Amino acid sequence: NIMFFSESKIFYDDNKDPTYQKTKVALTVAHKLAHQWFGNLVTPSWWSHLWLSKGLASFFQTYIINKVIEFYYI
């Protein structure tokens, strides 16, 4: 599958941007990847259960970042 991002969401400048911007970029990409990986497995049958797929994406974005980037503990 393909993911589309606006440039302002995924690019940062190490010399100019604060460290938090790098974290935001990593979280955005990880969140979208989590939706891609688990989206079809946990797609709710009702809109009122949408929190489940959002919750899993939020959990796994943090899990992925903590595993991939060692010095970030979110």
C-alpha positions as CSV (number, residue, x, y, z in Angstrom):
1,N,0.0,0.0,0.0
2,I,1.0,3.6,-0.4
3,M,0.8,6.3,2.2
4,F,0.6,10.0,1.5
5,F,2.0,12.7,3.8
6,S,2.2,16.5,3.6
7,E,5.8,17.6,3.6
8,S,5.4,19.6,6.8
9,K,4.4,16.4,8.6
10,I,7.4,14.3,7.7
11,F,10.4,16.6,7.1
12,Y,12.5,18.3,9.7
13,D,15.9,20.1,9.9
14,D,18.2,18.8,12.6
15,N,19.9,22.2,12.8
16,K,16.8,24.3,13.0
17,D,13.9,22.2,14.4
18,P,13.5,21.2,18.0
19,T,14.0,17.6,19.0
20,Y,10.2,17.3,19.5
21,Q,9.7,17.8,15.7
22,K,11.7,14.6,15.0
23,T,9.5,12.8,17.5
24,K,6.4,14.1,15.9
25,V,7.6,12.9,12.5
26,A,8.4,9.4,13.9
27,L,5.0,9.2,15.7
28,T,3.1,10.2,12.6
29,V,4.8,7.6,10.4
30,A,4.5,4.9,13.0
31,H,0.8,5.7,13.6
32,K,0.1,5.4,9.9
33,L,2.0,2.2,9.7
34,A,0.1,0.7,12.6
35,H,-3.2,1.6,10.9
36,Q,-2.0,-0.1,7.7
37,W,-0.8,-3.3,9.5
38,F,-3.8,-3.7,11.8
39,G,-6.5,-1.8,10.0
40,N,-8.2,-4.7,8.3
41,L,-7.8,-7.0,11.2
42,V,-9.7,-4.8,13.7
43,T,-12.0,-2.8,11.4
44,P,-15.1,-2.3,13.6
45,S,-18.5,-3.2,12.3
46,W,-20.1,-0.1,13.8
47,W,-18.8,3.5,13.9
48,S,-19.3,3.5,17.7
49,H,-16.5,1.0,18.0
50,L,-14.0,3.0,16.0
51,W,-12.0,3.7,19.2
52,L,-10.7,0.2,19.0
53,S,-8.7,0.7,15.8
54,K,-7.6,4.2,16.9
55,G,-6.5,2.8,20.3
56,L,-4.5,0.0,18.7
57,A,-2.8,2.4,16.3
58,S,-1.9,4.8,19.2
59,F,-0.6,1.9,21.3
60,F,1.5,0.4,18.5
61,Q,2.9,3.8,17.4
62,T,4.4,4.2,20.8
63,Y,5.5,0.6,20.9
64,I,7.2,0.9,17.5
65,I,9.0,4.2,18.4
66,N,10.3,2.8,21.7
67,K,11.7,-0.3,19.9
68,V,13.2,1.5,16.9
69,I,14.5,4.7,18.5
70,E,16.3,3.5,21.6
71,F,16.7,6.8,23.4
72,Y,13.0,7.8,23.0
73,Y,10.7,6.7,25.8
74,I,7.2,7.9,25.2
